[in-house]
Amino acid sequence: MTISKPVFDRLGLGLWMGAFLVVLAMILWSPDTRSVLQAYRYGSQEFLAGRPLYDIQSEMGYLYAPAFAALYVPILELGPHLGGLAWHIIGFAVLTYAAMRQVRRLGGEELPWLLSYGLFLALPMALGAIRNGQATILLTGACWLLTLSALEGRRAETFFWASVAIIAKPTAIIMLLLVGALRLRLIPVLVLAVLFVLALPYAFAPASYLNDQYRVFGGMLTSMAVDNTSHFVPTDFTAPFTTIGLPLPEFGATIVRIVMALFTLSFVIWFDRKLERGTAGLAIFLAATFYMCVFNPRVEPNTYAMIAVPAGLAIALLWREERGGVLASVLSVILFLTGLTGVERHIHDFLYPWFRPIAVTLIAGPLIWWFWARARGKVRGVKVMNERPVANG
């Protein structure tokens, strides 16, 4: 691995931390520039005043659970500058901790390089969501830690990270369903986490008010679908078809989502049973984030930050295990350059919204196939060992 030791043992991690420090400086200078925190502050302000959280006539604005509005109140009270710093630090710290924990679980040699190179590849794609203060960053870290905690059978940690993930974004329910399918004994813990998040706001607001908010919130979630007439432009797998003038009908898109959900479930069950525990955690989360980015109807460009770090670590693992090679090199270039497409406005406008679902599929597809082949190779190896002739006498 000629590019690993002399270059990326610390460089990637240094760039990851350095870029975040720059983000913090930009927040102190102008907290509301290129930021989504206004929507979060709006939700908490409306919650405290007992006013409606959701605008059912709009598909933008505050789209989170009432628990998010309740728990964001301390951040609101800190003000735009200190509150912005605190929110960004929380999300970034959770995601970085999840990546570090995943690398420790992978084991083997060159762990500092594995983490550093993976973060280096992920930085361009993740940095936009980090800069904007997207709850996607906290969601990614919480779902990743939920996956690792569940695979290790840690009930208390599973409950905690499941609760944080649901509070961060309702789409975390996809990860909860996958974890429940992998660890049936943890289903009561996951159900308890959902109930806890639903009940939490009642400690801070009247029941009648929250009952109305949950009714509107539930209706808003179930109504989100493919709709080319709205302000929101989905960047999921339907975007390339829409761009060329062949939009997929809503029923057809739903069928594709269901089929891919079954494929994803099959992959994660196979990975859980056949791969080493640490590798299985990365493979499972990569497959889950691929589905959540490409086949979730509520996808925007910054949603793809979810897959950036797990894909970066998976490519680094592929590079380590295969000692480089064409596939690892090509995937590294695609992931890094895909993140850079949002830097120049003309390139972004040309590639929006069709490019990212295609690029992420080209990255995640070969990686999932490699994990699948690795698991099959392990099974074949065990079978061959078991079938060796035994000398008797």
N, C-alpha and C positions, 0 to 999 in steps of 0.2 A: 504494500500500500504506500506507494512513493509519495502521495500527496498528503498523507495523514500526519505523521509525526512532526515534520519540520514546520508545517503550516497551520494545521487546524486543532492542535491539542488545546489551545486556549483562545485562539483568534475568534472562533465562532461565538463562544460564550462571552468574550469581551465585547464583540459587536452587539450581541443581544442585550447585554446590560447597558452598554453605551448608548444604543439607540433609545432605550427606555429612559435614560437620564435626560436625553435631549427632549423627549416627549414631555417629561415633567417640567423642564424649563419652559417649553412652549405653553404649557397649561398655566404656569405662573404669569407668563407674559400676557396671554389672552385666553382665558378659560373657556370661552364659548365659541372660539373659532374652530371649525371642522369638528364639532362635538355633538353627540346625541344626548348629553347630560341635561339639556333643557327639557327634553321629554320626560326624563326621570324625575327632575325637580317638579315639573308640572304635575305628575302623578301624585307625588307626596303632598304637594300643596292642596290639590283637590281632595285628597284623602283626609287631611287635617281639617279642611273646611266642610267636609260632608257633602261635597258636590260630586256629580257624575264623573267617573274616571274615563269613560270611553265615549267616543264620538262614532255612533253607528253609521253615520253617513260618510265616514272616511275610513280608508284602509291603512292610513298612516297614523302617526301620533302615539299615544300611550297604548301599548299592546300587551302589557304584562299582567300577571296575577295581582290581586289586591295585596297579597303578602309582600310583594316587591315594593309597593308604595309605602306600606307600613314600615318595613325595615330600612328603606332608604331615607327615612326622616332624619336620623342622626347625621347622615352625609349632607342632607339639605341644611341642617342647622349650622354646619361648619362653614357654609358660604361657598361661592363658586370656586375660589382659589384653593382653600384647604380641603374642601369637600371633593373637588376634582382630583387633587393629589391623592387623597385617601382612597377614592374609588378606583383610580387607575392602579395604585399599588396593590390593592386587594386582588383584583383580577389577574394582574401580571404575576404576583407572587404565587397564587394558586396554580396557574398554568405552568410556571417554571418548576414548582415543587412536583407537580404531576410528572413532568418530563424527567426530572432527576430520579424520582421514585421508580419510574418505568425502566430507566437505564440500569439502576441497581438490580432490578429484578431480572434483566437480561443476563447479567453476569458475563463471565469470560474476560478476555483481554481488552485493553485499550478503551476502558469505559469513559475516561475524560474526553478522548477523541470522539467517541460515539455521540456523546451529548453535544459537544462543541460543533461537530460537523452537521449534525441534525438540526440544531438551532440556526446555524448559518444558512442552510438551505431554506428553512422555514421563514426566516426573517422578512424577506420582501412581501410574502403573501399575508403574513400575520400583522405586519406593522400598521397597516391602514386601520384595522379594527382596534388595535391597541391605542393608536393616536386618537380615534374618535370616542374612545371610552365605551365601546360596544359591550353589552352584557354577554355577547358571544364568547369573549375571552374567559369570563368567569364560568360560563356554561361549559366550555371545553374542558377546563381544568377540573371542575366538579364531576363531570361525566367520566372523565378518565380515572380520577381517584375512586369514583363509585365502582367502576369496572374492576380495578385492581383490588379494592377492599372486598368486593363480593367474591372474586375468584379465590381470595385468601380466607374466606369465611369469617370476616370480621363484621359482626352484626352491628355494633355501635357505630363504627365508621361508615358502614353501608347506609345506615339510617341518616347519619349526618350529611354525607355527600349527596344522597338522593334528595334530601330536603333542600340543600343549597342549589342543586341543579334545577329542581322544579321552580324554585323562587326566581332563579336567573332567567329562565325562559320556559314556557309551557312545552316546547318541543322536546324537552328532556324526557317526556313520557316514552318516547321511542327507545331511549337507552334503558329506562326502567323495565320496559317489556322484554327487551333482549336479556337483561340481567335476570329477570324472573324466569325466563325460559331456560337459562343456563343453570340457575341455582333455585330449584323449586322450593327448597326449605327457607329461602329468604323472601318469598312472596309476602308473608305476613309483615316483615320488616318494611318492605317497599310500600305496601298498602298503608301501613301506619305512617310512613313519611308523607304520603300524599294527603292523608287525613290531617296530619299535623299542620301542613302548609295551608290547607283549606281553613282550618280552625284558627290559625294564628291571628289573623286580622281582627277576629271578634274580641280579642283582648284590648283593642285600641279604638274600636268604633261600634256604634249601635248595630244590633243584629238586623233591623229592618233595612238600614242603609246598605249593609253588606249583602243581604239577600238580593236586593235589586241589582247590585254591581255584579254579582256572580251570574245572575240571569242574563244580563247583557253580555258579560264576558263569554259565557258558554255559547250564546248565539253568534257572537262575533267569530269565535274559533271555528265553529262548524260551517260558517258561511264562506271562509277563505278557500278559494279555488282558483282555477285558471280563468282569468278575466282580463282580456286585452284592452278593455275600455277604461280600466281604472288607472289611477295615478301610479299605483305600484306595478312595476315591471318584473315579473319573475325571471330569475336566471337559472332555473333548474333545467332538466333535460328537455323540456318543451321549448326552451328559448331558441335553439338552432332552427327548429321547424318553423317557429313563428317568424324568425328573421328572413327566411327564404320564401315566406308567403304561404306556408302550408301548416297553419296552426292545428295542433292536435285537439280533437274534441275532448271535453271534460271527462266523458265516460271512458274514452280510450286511455287518457292519461291516468285515470284512477286504476284501470286494469293493470297498466304497466307498473304503477307504484306497488300494487298488491303482489304482483309476480316477483318484483325485485325484493320486496320485503321477505317473501318466502325463500328466495335465493340467499339473501343476507342471513336469515336465520339458519339455513343449512350450513353456510360457511362457518358461522361463529360456533355452532355446535361441533362441527368437525375440528376446528382449531382447538376448542376447549378439550376435546377428548384425545387428540393425537399429538399436539405440539407440547414442548416443554412449557411449564407454567409461565415463566417470564415472557417467552416469545409469544405464547398464546394470548396474553393480555394485550400486547401491541397489535397482533393480527386482528383480534376481536374488535378493538377500538378503531383501528383503521377501517375495517369493513363497515362498522356502525357509522362513522363520520362520513364515509363515502355515500352511504344511503341518505344521511341527514342533509348532506350538501346538494346532492344531485337529484334526489327523488322526493324531497320535501317540497310541498307546493309553496311554502313561504320562504323562498330563498332570494337573497340579494348578494351582490358581489362580496361584501364583507363576511357573509356567512361562511365563505370558503376558508376563512381563517381557522375554522374548526379542524380541517384536515391538514393544515400546513405543518404543524409540529409532529403529529404522528407519522405523516408521510416522510418528513425529513429524517426522523429516527429510523423508520423502516428502510429508507434508502441507505442510511449509514450502516445499518445492520447487514443489508445485502452486500454492501461494499466490503465490510469486514469479513463476512463468511465466504464470499466468492473471490476475495482478494482483488477487488476491482472488476474489470470487465466492461463490455460495451453497454449492457443493460443498466448497470449502476451509473455509468457515466451519462448516458442519455437521459435517464430519469432525473439525475441531479440537475442537468441543464434545463430540462423542461420545468421542473418545480421552481427553480430560481428565477428563470426568465418570465414564467407566468405571473409571479408576484410583481415583477417590474413593469408589467403592461399597464398598471394604473398610474405610473409616474408621469408619463407624458400625455397630455389631454387628447391630442389628436389620435394617438394610438388607442387610448382608452375608448374614445367615441367610436372608432372603427370596429373594435373587438366586442363592444358591449351590445347586447347581453349574451351573445352566443358562444363566446370563446371559452370561458372558464369551465362550464360543464364538460366540454370536449377535452380540454387540457387535463382536468382532474381525472377524467375517466382514463385517459392515456397514462396517467401516473398510477392511479390506484389499481387499475385492472392488472397490469403486470406484477405489481407487488402482491396483490391477493393471490394471483396465480403462483407466484414464487413461494408464498407461505403454504399454499395447498400442495405444491410439489414437494416441499420440504417435509410436510406431514406424511405424505405418501411414501417418501423415501425412508422415513423413520420406521413406518409400519412394515415396509418391505424388508428393511434391515433386520427387524425383530423376527419376522417370519423366516428369513433365511437362516438366522442363528438357531431358531427352534427346530428347523428341519435338517440340521446337520446330522449325519450318521453317528451313532453312538457305538463305540467299541465295547463289546461285551467279553467277559472272560478275562 
